Structures are given as C-alpha cells and as structure tokens.
Amino acid sequence: MPDVAIVGGGPAGLSAALFTGKNGLETIVFDSDETWMHKAHLFNYPGIRSISGDEFMKLTRGQVRDRGADVRVGEEVTAVESGDDGFRVETNDDEYDADYVVLATGADRSMAEDLGVDFDDDGTVDVDLDTETSIDDLYATGAMVRAEEWQAVIAAGDGASAALSILSKEKGEHYHDFDVPDDVPGLESK
C-alpha cells in the first residue's frame, strides 16, 4: 500500500513524487502520459538551458524512480474515493489504498469535482498555501488551481509544496528538504 498516490505524471506530480519518494514515503505515480509537456520546449526553467518536453519527461521520470517512487506510465486512474481511513484509488489495472492523494491532472478538474472538493469562483480548485484541498490529505496542483496561469516551474513548485506538507504531517513537525554535499552519494567530503 502506498503512503502517497499521485494522479498525474507531469511536472507537478513528478515533483511531489521526487520529494516524498526521496524521503522514505511509499509513493506511486499514475501517469497517463498525456501531459502537455510533450508539446513543450523548456528554456525558461531554472537549471535548464534548453530541453525538449519529451526529454524533460524522460529525465524527470528517471530521477523520480532513482529516488524510490514507483512511476506507472499508462496506468490510468479511473476513480478516487475518500474514506475514513484514507483514499481508494482505482485504475484500469488495479485498486490501491493510500493515506494521501495528490491530484496533478493539469486543467482537468473532473476528479476533484467527483470528490466534492471546494472550488473558487473562477472554477479552479480551492487550495490552501500548501495546495491542500477542502478534503484532508487531498492535494491539488498546477493548472487545476490557477485560472489560465499555467507554467511548468509553477506546477513543479506546487508539487513540492504538497510533498513538504505531507512530509511535515508524517514527521509531526515542519519538514525542510535541503541537501548538502555530504548527503549526496558520491559527493561526500573526502
């Protein structure tokens, strides 16, 4: 059973998975591979001079897998249900229970609608500063929380915010994910 189920494998979903997986939470990403990143070319993303969206997706998926998350490309989520003990995530292949769910489905807000979360007057999902919705432990990120203000680095930041909120809840205190060279395999001080 994953601790965190992430619905969507674009910049927001992969960013959330990077942080939760790296920090020891069992994390699964359901990636329909329909992200708009396949149409993009990034040259306005910090740390990246110029990269195709396809290459960005390939590299980021690899990085997320390297940090311990399970990325399931092609396993589409068909429903998410909220219950007293967390969430049930149904896919075209199986069912999963998770303590936390991060919705990273781009501008598709239908799953959030089906779950009954609160929406803002502009039709976007209403979230707090940590991207948590009106349902405890359910997060919404990226284009679903902003009306027509979509950008890959903002979406990635939303995913990171959701992940840090989840990690803070799990650890019972504010959690900061900040690495120094001694934390990175192969870069340890000699």
DOVO-860132 format. One line per 4 residues: number of its first residue (from 1); for each residue x, y, z of N, C-alpha, C. Coordinates in steps of 0.05 Angstrom, whole numbers, plus 32768, in hexadecimal, padded with zeros to 4 digits. Each point is the difference from the previous one (the first is absolute). Layout:
! residues N
NUM	X/Y/Z/X/Y/Z/X/Y/Z; ...
//
This chain:
! residues 190
1	8011/7FE8/8000/7FEF/8018/8000/8012/8019/8000; 7FFC/8011/7FEC/8010/8019/8000/7FF7/8013/8016; 8012/8010/800B/7FF9/8016/8011/7FF3/8016/7FF0; 800C/8005/7FE9/7FF8/8016/7FEF/7FF9/7FF6/7FE4
5	7FE9/8006/7FF6/7FF8/7FFA/7FE4/7FFE/801B/7FF2; 800E/8002/7FE9/8000/8018/7FF0/7FF3/7FFA/7FE6; 7FEB/8010/7FFA/7FF1/7FFC/7FE7/8009/8016/7FEC; 8011/7FF7/7FEE/800B/8012/7FEC/801E/8001/8001
9	800D/7FFD/7FE9/801D/7FFF/8000/800E/8016/7FF1; 7FF5/8018/8001/800D/8017/7FF4/8013/800D/8015; 8008/8019/7FFC/8013/800C/8013/7FF6/8001/801D; 7FE6/8005/8005/7FF6/8001/801B/8001/7FE4/800E
13	7FF5/7FED/7FF2/7FFF/7FE5/800B/801C/7FF4/8005; 8012/8004/7FEC/801A/7FF5/8003/8010/800F/8016; 7FFC/801A/8003/800D/800F/8015/7FF7/7FF6/801B; 7FE6/7FFC/8004/7FF6/7FF5/8019/800C/7FE5/8006
17	8001/7FEF/7FEC/800B/7FE5/8003/801E/8000/8006; 800E/8013/7FF4/801D/8002/8006/8005/8004/801D; 7FF1/8013/800C/8004/8006/801D/7FF6/7FEA/8012; 7FE8/7FF6/7FFB/7FF5/7FEB/8012/8010/7FE6/7FFE
21	8007/7FF8/7FE7/800F/7FE8/7FFC/801C/8002/800D; 800D/8016/7FFB/801B/8005/800A/8001/7FFF/801F; 7FEA/8007/800C/7FFF/8002/801E/7FF2/7FE8/800D; 7FFF/7FEA/7FF2/7FF7/7FE7/800C/7FE3/7FF9/8000
25	7FEF/8010/7FF3/7FE4/7FF9/7FFE/7FFB/7FEF/7FE8; 7FF2/7FEA/8003/7FF9/7FEF/7FE9/7FEE/8011/7FEE; 800A/8005/7FE8/7FF3/8012/7FED/7FFC/7FF2/7FE6; 7FE8/8004/7FF5/7FF9/7FF6/7FE6/7FF4/8016/7FEF
29	800A/8002/7FE7/7FF7/8015/7FEE/7FF1/7FF1/7FE9; 7FE7/8009/7FFB/7FF1/7FF5/7FEA/8001/8015/7FE9; 800D/7FF9/7FEB/8007/8013/7FEB/7FF3/7FF6/7FE6; 7FEB/800E/7FF7/7FF2/7FF9/7FE8/8011/8008/7FE7
33	8016/800F/8004/8012/8009/7FEB/7FF2/8013/7FED; 7FED/800F/800A/7FF2/8013/7FEF/8007/801D/8007; 8017/8004/800E/8008/801B/8008/8005/8012/7FE9; 7FFA/8019/8003/8006/8014/7FEB/801E/8004/7FFC
37	8010/7FF5/8013/801D/8002/7FFE/800A/7FF4/7FE6; 7FF2/7FEC/7FF5/8009/7FF4/7FE7/7FFF/8014/7FE9; 7FF2/8015/8003/7FFE/8015/7FEB/8013/8017/8006; 800D/8000/8017/8010/8017/800A/801D/7FFE/7FF8
41	800D/8016/8002/801D/8002/7FFF/8008/8013/8017; 8010/7FF7/8012/8007/8010/8018/801A/800E/7FFC; 7FFF/801A/8003/8019/8010/8002/7FFC/8017/8014; 7FEA/7FFD/8010/7FFA/8014/8014/7FFC/7FF2/801B
45	800C/7FE9/8004/7FFE/7FF0/8018/801B/8002/800E; 8001/8008/801A/8019/8003/800D/8011/7FE7/7FFE; 801A/8004/7FFA/8013/7FEA/7FFE/8000/7FF2/7FE5; 7FEE/8007/7FEE/7FFE/7FF3/7FE6/8004/8016/7FEB
49	8015/7FFD/7FEF/8004/8013/7FEB/7FEB/7FFD/7FE9; 7FFD/7FE7/7FF7/7FEE/7FFA/7FEA/7FFD/7FE2/7FFF; 7FE6/7FF7/8001/7FFB/7FE3/7FFF/7FE3/7FFC/7FF5; 7FFD/7FEB/7FF0/7FE5/7FFA/7FF7/7FEF/7FF6/8017
53	7FE6/8003/7FFD/7FEE/7FF6/8015/8002/7FE2/8003; 8004/7FF2/7FE9/8002/7FE2/8002/8019/7FF8/800F; 8017/800E/7FFB/8019/7FFA/800E/7FFD/8007/801E; 7FF3/8016/8006/7FFB/8008/801C/7FF1/7FEA/800E
57	7FEB/7FF6/7FF4/7FF0/7FEB/800C/8010/7FE7/8005; 8010/7FF8/7FEC/8011/7FE8/8003/8013/8003/8017; 800E/8017/8001/8014/8004/8016/7FF3/8002/801B; 7FE9/800E/8002/7FF3/8004/8019/7FF4/7FE6/800A
61	7FF4/7FF0/7FEF/7FF6/7FE6/8008/8017/7FEF/800B; 8017/8000/7FF3/8017/7FF1/8009/8009/8009/801C; 8001/801B/8003/8009/800B/801A/7FEC/7FF8/8016; 7FE6/8001/7FFB/7FEC/7FF8/8013/8003/7FE2/8007
65	8003/7FF0/7FEC/8004/7FE3/8005/801A/7FFB/8011; 8015/800F/7FF9/8019/7FFD/800F/7FFD/8007/801E; 7FEC/8011/8006/7FFC/8009/801B/7FEB/7FEF/800F; 7FF7/7FEA/7FF3/7FF0/7FEC/800D/7FE3/7FFF/7FFA
69	7FF6/8012/7FEF/7FE3/8000/7FF9/7FFB/7FEC/7FE9; 7FE8/7FF5/8000/7FF7/7FEE/7FEB/7FF0/8010/7FEC; 800A/8003/7FE8/7FF3/800F/7FEB/7FF3/7FED/7FED; 7FE6/8001/7FFE/7FF0/7FED/7FEF/7FF6/800F/7FE7
73	8010/8001/7FEB/7FF7/800D/7FE7/7FEC/7FEE/7FF2; 7FE9/800C/7FFA/7FEB/7FF2/7FF2/7FEB/7FF4/8012; 8004/7FFF/801A/7FEB/7FF6/8013/7FEF/8018/8008; 7FE9/8002/7FF3/7FEF/8017/8003/7FED/7FFD/8018
77	7FFD/8015/8010/7FEE/8000/8017/7FE4/8005/7FF5; 7FEE/7FEE/8009/7FE4/8003/7FF7/7FEE/800C/8016; 8009/7FFE/8019/7FF0/800C/8016/8011/8002/8019; 7FFA/8014/8011/800C/8003/801A/7FE9/8004/8014
81	8000/7FF1/8015/7FEB/8003/8015/800E/8007/801A; 7FF3/8012/800F/800A/8008/801A/7FF0/7FF1/8016; 800F/7FF5/8014/7FF2/7FF2/8015/800D/8007/801B; 7FF6/7FF3/8015/800A/8006/801B/801D/7FF8/8003
85	8009/7FEC/7FF2/801C/7FF6/8002/8012/8008/7FE9; 7FF9/8016/7FF3/8011/8009/7FE9/7FF0/7FFF/7FE6; 800E/7FF7/7FEC/7FF5/8001/7FE5/8002/7FE5/7FF2; 7FED/7FFA/7FEF/8000/7FE9/7FEE/8004/800B/7FE4
89	8015/7FF7/7FF2/8006/8009/7FE5/7FFC/7FE8/7FEE; 7FEE/8003/7FEC/7FFA/7FEB/7FED/800D/8008/7FE6; 800D/7FEC/7FF4/800C/8004/7FE5/7FF4/7FEC/7FED; 8009/8002/7FE7/7FF6/7FED/7FEC/800C/7FE4/8005
93	8014/7FFE/8013/800D/7FE6/8006/7FFA/7FF5/801B; 7FFC/8011/8014/7FFF/7FF7/801C/7FF4/8015/8012; 7FFF/7FFA/801A/7FF7/8013/8015/8016/8003/8015; 8003/8019/800A/8015/8006/8014/7FF4/8011/8016
97	8009/7FFC/8018/7FF9/8011/8017/8018/8011/8006; 7FFB/801A/8007/8016/8012/8006/7FF7/8013/8016; 8013/8009/8010/7FFA/8014/8015/7FFC/801C/7FF4; 800F/8006/7FEB/7FFF/801B/7FF3/7FFD/7FFC/7FE2
101	7FF2/8014/7FF4/7FFE/8000/7FE3/8007/801C/7FF7; 8010/8002/7FEB/8007/8019/7FF3/7FF4/7FFF/7FE4; 7FEE/8012/7FFA/7FF4/8002/7FE5/8011/8013/7FF0; 800C/7FF6/7FEA/8011/800F/7FEF/7FF7/7FFB/7FE3
105	7FE7/8005/7FFA/7FF4/7FF9/7FE7/7FFE/8018/7FED; 8011/8014/8004/7FFF/8017/7FEE/7FE6/800F/8004; 7FF5/800A/7FEA/7FE7/800F/8001/7FE7/7FEF/8003; 8003/7FE6/8000/7FEA/7FED/8003/7FF8/7FFF/801E
109	7FEB/800D/8007/7FF7/8002/801C/7FEA/7FEC/8006; 7FFA/7FEE/7FEE/7FE9/7FEE/8003/8003/7FED/8019; 8018/7FF7/8005/8004/7FEE/8017/7FFB/800F/801A; 800A/8019/8001/7FFB/8011/8018/7FE2/8005/8003
113	7FF3/8004/7FEA/7FE3/8004/8001/7FF2/7FE8/800A; 8007/7FE8/7FF6/7FF4/7FE7/8009/8004/7FFB/801E; 8017/800A/800B/8006/7FFC/801C/7FF1/8015/8012; 7FF5/8015/7FF3/7FF0/8013/800F/8010/8016/800E
117	8018/8006/7FF6/8010/8015/800D/7FF4/801B/7FFA; 8008/8014/8010/7FF7/801B/7FFB/800E/800C/7FE8; 7FF1/8010/7FF1/800B/800F/7FE9/7FFE/801E/8005; 8012/800F/7FF4/7FFF/801D/8001/7FEB/800B/7FEC
121	7FFA/8019/8002/7FED/800C/7FED/8009/7FFF/7FE3; 801A/7FFE/7FFB/800A/7FFF/7FE5/8001/7FE3/7FF5; 7FF5/7FED/800F/7FFE/7FE4/7FF6/8019/7FF0/8005; 8013/800B/800F/8018/7FF0/8007/7FFC/7FF3/801B
125	8010/7FEB/8006/7FFF/7FF2/8019/800B/8013/8016; 7FF1/8003/8015/8008/8010/8017/8013/7FF1/8011; 8019/800B/8003/8014/7FF3/8011/800C/8015/8013; 800D/7FF6/8015/800F/8012/8012/801C/8004/7FF5
129	8011/800D/800F/801B/8006/7FF7/8011/7FE7/7FFB; 7FF9/7FEA/800D/800E/7FE7/7FFC/7FF3/7FEE/7FEA; 7FED/800B/7FF2/7FF0/7FF3/7FEB/7FED/7FEA/800A; 7FFA/8001/801A/7FEC/7FED/800A/7FE4/800A/7FFB
133	7FEF/7FED/7FF7/7FE4/8007/7FFA/7FEF/8000/8019; 7FE6/8003/7FFC/7FED/8000/8017/7FFD/7FE4/800C; 800B/7FEC/7FF2/8001/7FE5/800B/801B/7FFB/800C; 8002/7FF9/8019/8019/7FFB/800D/8011/7FEB/7FF1
137	8019/8006/7FFD/8014/7FEE/7FF3/7FFC/7FFC/7FE2; 7FF0/8011/7FF4/7FFC/8001/7FE3/800B/801A/7FF6; 8013/7FFF/7FED/800D/8017/7FF6/7FFA/8004/7FE2; 8000/8019/7FF7/7FFB/8006/7FE4/8016/8013/7FF7
141	800B/7FFC/7FE9/8018/800F/7FF7/7FFD/800A/7FE3; 8012/8012/7FFA/8003/8008/7FE4/7FE8/800F/7FF5; 7FFA/7FFA/7FE7/7FEC/800E/7FF1/7FE4/7FFE/800C; 7FFB/7FEB/8010/7FE5/7FFE/800B/7FFA/8014/8016
145	8015/800D/800A/7FFD/8014/8016/8004/801D/7FF6; 8005/8004/7FE6/8005/801A/7FF5/7FF0/8004/7FE7; 7FF2/8015/7FFE/7FF0/8006/7FE8/8013/800B/7FEA; 8005/7FEF/7FEC/8010/8009/7FE8/801C/800A/8007
149	800B/7FF9/8017/801C/8008/8006/800F/7FE6/8003; 8009/7FF5/7FEA/800D/7FE5/8001/801D/8003/7FF7; 8011/7FF4/8010/801D/8001/7FFA/800D/7FE8/800E; 8012/7FF3/7FF3/800C/7FE7/800B/800E/8005/801B
153	800F/8015/8003/800E/8004/8019/7FED/8006/8017; 7FEA/800E/7FFA/7FEC/8005/8015/7FF3/7FE5/8008; 7FF9/7FF0/7FED/7FF4/7FE6/8005/8013/7FEF/8011; 801A/8000/7FF9/8014/7FF1/8010/8001/800A/801D
157	7FFE/801A/8003/8000/800C/801B/7FE8/7FF8/8010; 7FE9/7FFE/7FF2/7FE7/7FF7/800E/8004/7FE3/8009; 800C/7FEF/7FEF/8005/7FE4/8008/8012/7FFF/8018; 8015/8010/8000/8013/8000/8017/7FF2/800A/8019
161	7FEF/8014/7FFE/7FF1/800A/8017/7FEE/7FEA/800C; 7FF2/7FF2/7FEE/7FEF/7FEA/800A/8011/7FEB/800E; 8017/7FF9/7FF4/8011/7FEB/800C/800B/8009/801B; 8009/8019/8003/800A/8009/801A/7FEA/8001/8015
165	7FE8/8007/7FF8/7FEA/7FFF/8013/7FFB/7FE4/8009; 7FFF/7FED/7FEE/7FFD/7FE4/8007/8016/7FF7/8013; 8019/8006/7FF9/8017/7FF8/8010/7FFF/800D/801C; 7FF7/8019/8002/7FFD/800D/801A/7FEB/7FF2/8011
169	7FEA/7FF8/7FF3/7FEB/7FF2/800F/800B/7FE5/800A; 800E/7FF2/7FEF/800B/7FE6/8007/8015/8001/8016; 8010/8015/8000/8015/8003/8014/7FF8/800F/8019; 7FE8/800C/7FFF/7FF5/800E/8018/800E/801B/8005
173	800E/800A/7FED/800D/801B/8002/8005/800A/7FE4; 8006/801A/7FFE/8006/800C/7FE6/8019/7FF2/7FF5; 7FFD/7FF7/7FE7/8016/7FF1/7FF3/800C/8011/7FEA; 801A/8000/7FFF/800E/800F/7FEB/8011/7FEC/7FF1
177	7FFD/7FFF/7FE6/8011/7FEE/7FF0/8016/8010/7FF4; 8017/7FFF/800E/8017/8010/7FF7/8018/7FEE/8003; 800D/7FFA/7FEA/8017/7FEE/8000/801A/8010/7FFF; 8015/7FF5/800B/801B/800B/7FFE/8011/7FEA/7FF3
181	8018/8007/7FF6/8010/7FEC/7FF2/8004/7FE6/800F; 8002/8000/801A/8004/7FE8/800F/7FE7/7FED/7FFF; 7FE9/800B/7FF8/7FE8/7FEF/7FFE/7FFE/7FF2/7FE5; 8011/8008/7FED/7FFD/7FF6/7FE4/8015/7FEA/7FFC
185	7FF7/7FE8/7FF9/8013/7FEA/7FFB/8014/8008/7FEA; 8019/7FFC/8006/8015/8006/7FED/800C/801C/8003; 7FF2/8011/8010/800A/801B/8004/800A/8005/801D; 7FFF/7FEB/8010/8008/8002/801C/801B/800D/8003
189	8005/800E/8015/801A/800D/8005/8015/7FEA/8002; 8016/8005/7FF5/8016/7FED/8000/8010/8002/801A
//
